[in-house]
């Protein structure tokens, strides 16, 4: 949107429009509709793009510029602007240039020839949005940053206050949510929820999860769904790259010591900490918005505000620092009714949990009875694994898996201590030779399938009868629970 823009000392015919700043500097641009200007004898301001003050958003950009023009502390007020813009202003007969907080549309500078261009140029230096450029001398000065010694909760509250009214700028404008099912988009929707009706939700990632959640959001907020293959008609396109601030904080750099030093010197990075270098380098060189800036729409991100950026990246970033969750919780708590990670509602998850809880109670009740049975057997010199249940009477023990939920990783075991040497019968009841291999039975070290003991087999036992059983697959059926039934009887 802002790619056709240039400042230099010579007139050029490559652009439709021009504005003379002074005897040497000329601003060239292509779109008169997004150039805003106010000028008196001693003041001059130009804003190319769009901007609004997040503290009290005006729908009219001219009004925003007027407020800056008459402000007694407009340099401080610049810290509260969101948008996608280049800003030029005159102060004490000198012109200065700055951009939105992260310079969504990058610009490139040639200090020796006093040129600035929005066209990609590898031979020029890339403009860093943390700096203010003096257009008279083409020298940088660092924009002052506030110290941030506030606690997590207070910082989160400040960020919330700076995003909660941003929707007001879009009340008379068309907007598209560039949607992916994640917590950042949930926060974005929370911020913009008052003006979403009739606007577009663009599903840029057409996975089943994204499409399912997107349909829920379209129905909830009465939006228009735009498939990833369709064209967006809105003027503004939202995104959430900056809301993923932990990525910028935690991703390390593959920079040599020499390159790091060069960067620090070039961009006047006073804070020599590695974290400051990592964050700033990523914002300048790895921000995906630089590609978005080539699209037909203006780009909007709630966190593209210098005051928010400073709060985040100068914060100690403890694990408890979570402004995204606070935004959702305060502005639109009902969105937590939707689980974006599974595309399910809490109502559905509640029903699932209720069913699981019912099953757990049943299993708990069974396990109590099972414990009593196991203890009774132990007193008789018979030890069984806790995943077995059954009955014992007249020297005959009948066992089967205690639950219909059977895992192939489970092993069912019996250790039967006979009071004196003698014969015993081991009997199974699964009369299905075709599937008998699905249950392996080991008796005193000899492994066969369950059908080997169909009808009963005599075993001569000197002292102990050890039996183990294991299923080949996972099962959840009463028929397979019954298939593992074993009867052990003493003959003498």
N, C-alpha and C positions, 0 to 999 in steps of 0.2 A: 504493500500500500504506500510506503514512503520511499520506495527505491529510487524514484526520480527526484533527486534533491542534490544541490551542490552549492558550496560557498567558495569563491575564488576572487582573484583581483582583476579578471578580464571578463568582458562580456562574451557570451556564447550564444549561438543560435540553436543549440541542441534542446533547449527547453522553451516551453510556451510563455512562461512568466518569469519576471525578475523584480527584485527590490534592491535599491541602492541603500546600503547601510551607512557608508561614508565615502570619502573620495577614493578609497582603495578597494573596499569590500562590496561584493554583489552576491545576493542570494538568488539562485536559480531553482525553479521548481516546475512541476508539471500540472498540478491539480489546484486550481484556484479555490475550489469548494472546501478544501481542508486547510487553507491558510487563514489565520486569524491575526489581526494586527491592531495595535493601539499606539498612538504617537502624539507627543507634545513637543515643545521646544527642547525640553531637557530629558524627556523620557521616551523610550521606544521599546516595544515588546512585540515579538512575533512567535506564534505557536503554530507549528505545522503538524497536523495529525489530530488527535483528540485527547482531552484531559478533563479530569474533574477532581475536586477536593473531596477526599473521602470523609471528612468530618461533617460536611454539609453539601452533598452533591447537587450541583445545578444541572438541569437537563440541557441548558444552552451553554455551549463552550464560550461564546462571547462574554457571557456573564462571569464565567470562571476567570477569564483573562482580565476583565474589568476589576474583579476583586483583587487579583494579584497586582494590577497596575496601581491601585490605590492603597495597597497594604503598606503599613509602616515597617513590616518585617517580612517582605515577600520572599527573601532567600530561605527563611525558615519555613514559610508556607509552601515552598516548592517541595519540601520533604513529604508533604501530605497529598501530593498529586498521584493519581493513578491514570493509566492510559498508554498510548503508544504515540510518542511525539518527539519532535525536536523543538527546543526552546531557545530563543535568542533574546537577550535583553541588554539594554545600555545602562551603565552605571558609571557616573563621573567621567563621561565622554569615552568610555571604553566599552566594547561589545564583548559579551560572554556567550558561550554556547554550553548547553547541557541537554540531557535527554531524560526519558522516563527511567525508573529505578534500575532497570537492567538493560536498557537500550535494545528493546525487542528488534527494531530495525537497525542493524549495525551500520556504523559509519567509519570511514577510513581517512586518515590525516597525513598530509605532507607538510610538516612544519617549515621546511626550508623554502618552499614556494607558496606558502600560505594558501593551501587548498584543503577542502574537506568535501568528501563525496560519499554518497550512499551506494555507489556501485562498488562491487567487490574488487579489491585491488591489493594484490600480494606485496606490492612494493611500498605501500603506505603503512603507517602504524594504525592498528585498530583502536578506535576510541573506547576508553574505559568509562563506564557510567559513574564510577566512584570519583571521577575527576571533573573539574570545571575548566573549560578551555577559554583562554583569553584570545579573542579573535584578532586583536590588534597586534599581539606579539606571537600568537600561536604557541604559547607556553601553558603548561598545566598548573593547576593548584588543586590540592586535595579538598574535597568537600568535607567539612567537619562532621564527625560522627558522635552521637551522644554516648556517654558511659552507661553501661547496663549492669547495675548491681542489684536489680530487683529480683524478688523470689519468683519461682515458677508460676504460681497462681496469679500474681500481679501482672507479670508479663503476658500471660495468656489473656487476661482481662483487657489489657491495652490493645492486643491484637484483635480481640473480639469487637471492641469499640470502634476500631478502624475499618472493620469489614461489614458491620451489621447494617449500615445505611447505603452501601454502595449500589444496591439495586435501584435506588432512586434516579440515578443517571440514565438508566435504560427504560424508564417508564414509557417514553414515547419513541422507542427505537426497536428495531428487529434484531433478534439475538438467537444464536444457535449454540447449544451445549455440545461440545466435542466430547462425547461420552465414552467412558469405560467404567466397568463395575468395580469401583474401589472406594476407599474411605475418603479420599480427596475429592472425588466427584460428589460424594454424599454431602461433604461440607460446602462445596460449590453450589449445589442445589439448595442447601439450607439458606445460603446468603441470598440467592436470587429468587427464592420461592414466591415472593409477592408478585413478580412480573412474568412468571413462566407461561401462564395461560396463552395459548395461541402462538407461542414461539416454537423453535425447532429443537429436536433432540436428534443429533447426528450420531449414528452408531458406526464409529470408524473401525471398530474391531468386531467382525461378525461371528464371533464364537457363540455357541448356544447359550452360555452363561450370560454374556453381554446382551444378547437379543432378548433373553427372558427378563432380565432386570430392567432393560430399556422399556419394554412394553409395560411393565409395572409402573415406571415413572411417568410414561406418557399418559396412562390412565389416571394416575394420581393427580397430576398437575395439568391435565387437559392440553397437552402439547401435541405438536405434529411430528411424527416419526419420519426421519430421513435415513434411508438405507445407505450403506457405505458406497454403493455404486451410483447414488443420485447426487445431484448438484445442490449445494447449500445456497439458499436465496437471501439469507440474513446479512445484515451489514456488519455485525459483530460476531466473532467466533471465540468462545471461551476455551480455556485450557487450565491445567493445574500443575504444570512443570515446577513452578516455584513453591508449590505447597508440599512437594516432596523434598523438603529442605534437608532431611537427614542424608539423602544421597549426596548432596553437595558438601556436607560436613564430613562424611565418612569415606567417600571415595578418595583414594590417594592419587598422587601424581607420578607420572613417569618422566620426571624432569631431572636433568643433571644439576649439580651444584652451580655450574656456570650459568645455565639457563634460568635457574631460580634467582640467582643474583641479578641477572640482566632484567628479569621481570620486575623485581623489587625496585631497582634503580629507575627503570623506564616509567613505571606508574606510581612512583613516590610512595610505596607501601611502608608507612612508618611502623606499623605493627609487624615485627619480624617473626611472629609465631607461625609455625607451619600450618596451623588451621586457617589463619587468615589468608595465607597464600593459596591454599587448596581451594577455599571457597571462591575467592576472587578470580582465580585462574579458570575454574569451571564455569562461573557465570559469564566470563568473557569469551571463552573458547568452546565450551561444550553445551551451551544452552540450546535446546531444540527449537526454541522460539525463533531463532535466526532463520530457520527454514520456513516456519509459519509466516514470517513477515513477508514472504514472497507471494502469499495467497491474496485473493481478492478482498478478503474481509480484514477489518481491524481485529487485532488480537486483544483479549481481555483476560487477565489473571488477577484474582482478588489480592494476591500478595505482591503485586508489582507496585509497591509503595516503598519509598526509601525509608520511611520511619518503621515500617514492618520489617523490612530487610535488615535494618540495623539491630532491631530487637532480637531477631532470630539468630543472626550470625555472630553477634557479640554475646550471646547467651552461653551458659556453661553446658547446655544441652544434656541435662540429667535425664534419666529414663522417665521420670515423672512429668517432664515437660511435654504437654500434648495439646496444643491449641486447636488442632483439627477436631478432636473429640469434644472440646468445650464449645466450639462453634455449633456443632450438630446438636449437642445437648441443650444449649440455650436457645438457639434460633429455630430449630425444627426437630424437636425430640422424637416426633412421630416417625421420622426416617429410620430410627433405630428399630422400628417395627419390621423393616426389611433387612435381611441379611444378604449383603451384596456378594459375599464369598460363596454362597450356595444358591442364590436366587430363590430363597424361600422366605415366607413371612414368619414372624414369631408365633403366630397362631398355629401354623402348621408344625413348627418346631416344638411348640408346647404340647400338641397332641402326640407327637412322636415321643417326647420325653415322658408324657403321662403313661403311654403304653409301655415304654421301657421300665418305668418305675413300677407299674403293675406286675410286669414279668419278674422284676427283681424281688418284689415282695413275695411273689409265689415261690421263687427259687430259695429265698431266705427261709420261708416256712418249710420247704422241702429239706433244706440243709439242716434245720434244727432236728427234724425227725430222723434224717440220715445220720446225724451225729450220734443220736441215741442208739440207733441200730448198729453203727460201727463200734460203739463202746461195748455193747452187749456181746458182739462177736469177739472183740479183743479179750474179754474176760474168759472166753471159751478157747483161747489160743488160735483164733482166726483173725488175721489182719487183712483188710481190704482197702483199696484206695478210696478217697473221698468222693470220686466221681461215679461210684457204684452204689446201688441200692437193691433191696430185695427182702427175703424172709428166710427164717431158719426154724425148722421143727423136725423132731424125730431123726436127728443126725443127717438131715438133708438140707443143703444150703442152695437157695435159688437167687441168682444175681442177674442184673442187667444195668446198662448205663442209667444214671440217676436223672438225666435230662434228655429231651429229644434233640437239643442242640449239641451235636457231636463234632469235635474237631479231629482232623487227621493227625494232629500233633499230640492228642491225648493218648495216654497209656492206662489201661484198666488192669489192676493187679490184684491177685489173691495169694495169700500165704497161709496155707491150712496146716496146722501142726496136729499130727495124729498122736493120740495118747500111746498107741502101740503099733508095731508094724502090722500091715494088713492090706486088703484090697479096697479100692474105691472106684466109683463110677463117675466119669465126667461125660455129661450129655448136653448137646446143643439142639436147637429146634429150627434152624434156618434151612428149609428144604428148597433150596434154589441153587443147584450146582453151577449154573451159568455165572452167577454173581458171587459165588462163595469166596473167591479170591479177594473180594473187597474187605473181608474181615480176617485178619491173621490172628491165629491162636497159638500160643507157645505153652506147652505143658512140660515142666521139668526139663527145659532146655531144647525140646523138640518143637520146631515151628511147622505148622500146616495151616490150611484154611479151616473156616468154621464148620464146613460140612463133614470134615473127617470124624467129628464126634456126634454126628446126627444119629440118633437112636442109642447112643451111649457106647463108651469104651472103658474096659477095665484097666486100672492102673495099680500096680503094686507099689505101695508107699512104705518106705522104711521109717521116715520121720516127718518130712515136710513135703507138701504138694504145692508147687509154685506154678501159678497160671498167670499169663499176661495176654491181653487182647488189644489190638490196634486196628482202626479203620483206615482204609486207603484214601478216603475222601472225606470232605466235610459234609455233614448231613443235618437236616432239621426236619425230621419226620418221625412220627411214632412207630411206623413200620420198621425203620432201621434201628430204632431203639430196641424194639422187640427182637430184631434179628440177632442182637448181641446177648440174648438170654442164655445163661449157663446154669445147669444144675449139678451140684457136687454131692455125692452120697457115700456114706461109709457102709461097707458090707460086713466087715468084722473088725 
